[in-house]
Structure formats: C-alpha cells, structure tokens
Amino acid sequence: MSDKQQNIEARVDRDELVSYLDTYLDVDAGPDFCPNGLQVEGTPTIRRLVTGVSACRELFQRAREQQADAILVHHGIFWEGDSRIITGIQRRRVAELIEGNLNLIAYHLPLDRHPEVGNNAVASQRLGLSRLSPFGDYSGMSLGFSGELETPVPIASLLERCRSVFLQEPLCFPGGPETVSTVGLISGGAESAFRQAIAAGLDAYITGEASEWVMNVAREAGTHFIAAGHYATERLGVQTLGEHLTEKFGLEVCFEEIPNPV
C-alpha cells in the first residue's frame, strides 16, 4: 500500500482527536473569552480535516464540498458576551454544520501562545528572530515573543520580511531607530501590548491591528509599530497545526484561504 493510500484511509475518533489537541495546546493553562475545543459536534470519526483562520459559512460550505468530517479554526463561532439565542447568522452557521455532519473545533489563545505550532512561535521563526523570550502578558500568561535579529536591519527590510511572511502589505507607524535589532510580536488584535514593548525598550513591535492612538505614541516613544493584519498574522498557527495532525494521525488536511484585509 502506498503512503498516499495510507494517508487517505487514515482516520481518528473525534473525541480522541479533541482530547489530544486539548492536551497538546494546554487549553487549561489560562483564561480565554471563548470555548476552546469542540464547539459543534458532528460525525464521530474524522478522516478529512479542513483548517481555516475564522469560522464562517463560506468555510463550512467549502468543507462540505470536500466531504470533510471536521473543521479546525482559530476563531470559532461562540464568544463571551454573545447572545445565547441562536438566530439569524448564528442559526444559519450552526445549521450548515449540522446538515453537513461537520465537527467544528476551535482554539484561540492556546494557538496564539503555543511554543511550537503557535501563531507567534511560527511567525518569530520565519521573521528570523532568535534568542526568544516570552512577551505580552495577558492574565498572567505570555502570548507572544520578543527576540533579536541576528543582523540588525533597516526598518524597510523588516517590513519586507513582514510582507513575505504574512503575505500582506503591513501598515507601519515609524518612530523607532533607523536600524532595528529587537522586535516584539503578538498576533491578532494586540495593539494594547504596544506599551509593554515600549517599556521593554524594543525597537519595533508587530501585531495584527492598529488603533488610532498608536501613531502618536510610536513617534513619542521611539518604537516602530507594525500592523501586519489580524487575519494574516494568525494564518500560520492553524496551518502548522494541521500539518502536525497529518504527521501525528495521517489525516488528510487542507487549509482553506478566505482572505481578510483586516
């Protein structure tokens, strides 16, 4: 039997897969504002897995077209503060999953902070950061990393690396030194941690989004702020986790790109 045939025929019990992911991603290590793990139950056996950044009907429909058994995302469909009444958009999303007998599995902060397959770990490596240290406190946990570039580079070169890694045009608020040596990184919407980067004396800080106040603070604090895209900075973790599951269980995994400019 060929490796390809073995891969196609591989399957895993849903509860076994979710239990493995819960442990591997250490979901109980700290608080979150959404449920991590299985959010909607589907078929009990998983052979084909579709991954994506954010749960939405388009992703669910693509998964159904591929006859997938489960969807693994970073942003699920249930969040703290949401209405408990399932109507409208939420009803249509849940109905799409149930009609397709699809499992929806989501990991938010655990996939940001994981030291191997996490958004920030993978991005730090691809940006060329070394001597990494945990960075960005959230409720006593570090979500991101700070590190050093092996060779200091002009800010323009760091922006080019961001384009190459995140596949999106970064928005830069300059304020730091012309040559960058130290960088902090937290994926997604972590602009509030900019002040932690400033306090740490970093030359540049990279996250996904920017708020209005960032521009003047960057200028006055002497630290570059780079918004490389919320979606773009959180693409890497779920892709890498999917690859890990292929290696671990032999599952057929396909990442579905649904670009979001934010």
Secondary structure by P-SEA (a helix, b strand, c coil): ccaaaaaaaccccaaaaaaaaaaaaccccccccccccccccccccccbbbbbccccaaaaaaaaaacccccccccccccccccccccaaaaaaaaaaaaacbbbbbbcccccccccccaaaaaaaaacccccccccccccccccbbbbbcccccaaaaaaaaaaaacbbbbbbccccccccbbbbbccccccaaaaaaaaccccccccccccaaaaaaaaacbbbbbccccccaaaaaaaaaaaaaaacccbbbbbbbcccc
